[in-house]
Amino acid sequence: MMNFAAHELLETQEALRVKIAEIEQHGAFANQCQDQTLAGILRNHQQRMIQAYQQGLNLLQGRGNNMAYHNPDFQGHYSTTGMQNQVPLGVPMPNTKTLSDQTIATLVLNAHKTGSVMSMVWANECVDPAIRHYHVQGALLCQEMAYDIWSWMNQNGYYQPPRFPQSQMTQMASMFQPMTNIDMQNRMNNTGNFSY
């Protein structure tokens, strides 16, 4: 076993516990889906989480992490903004025995969003480069899976973010002005270095 700081070990154990729960939850959700595209997305996510779980386990047990970053493919996704073809949310069903596809997708989206945030929090607390990298990769994986689910929801009218009119977007964007090289040089001369 590697020689990790106590908090690194505890946070990585927590990440693995969450992955176990999410792997099982994705399986249960995929089995309840009516939409086979959604079920396929969930099964794909489940496989990616199984790989991430195994990588974390290998890391904790001193067998290396074998993590290679891959560039996500966001180009093939269908997405729109604005409120076209919005599907009504319906009424909550307190005593339901099965979940709707919309509810499944919402729960999965929230899980991936939370996973991305928590993974980055855990990464920021780690000093071991391998553990830190593992958690950063977890954050990246979760945000990619969140985008997959959001894209499906968007395509099906379940999640369409509102959009400002073009004139208002232009006005808001024009509030900011680019810095010139002279501005940056003056700031560096005044402070001794460039900081945010």
Secondary structure, 3 states (H helix, E strand, C coil): CCCCCHHHHHHHHHHHHHHHHHHHHHHHHHHHCCCHHHHHHHHHHHHHHHHHHHHHHHHHCCCCCCCCCCCCCCCCCCCCCCCCCCCCCCCCCCCCCCCCHHHHHHHHHHHHHHHHHHHHHHHHCCCCHHHHHHHHHHHHHHHHHHHHHHHHHHHCCCCCCCCCCHHHHHHHHCCCCCCCHHHHHHHHHHHCCCCC
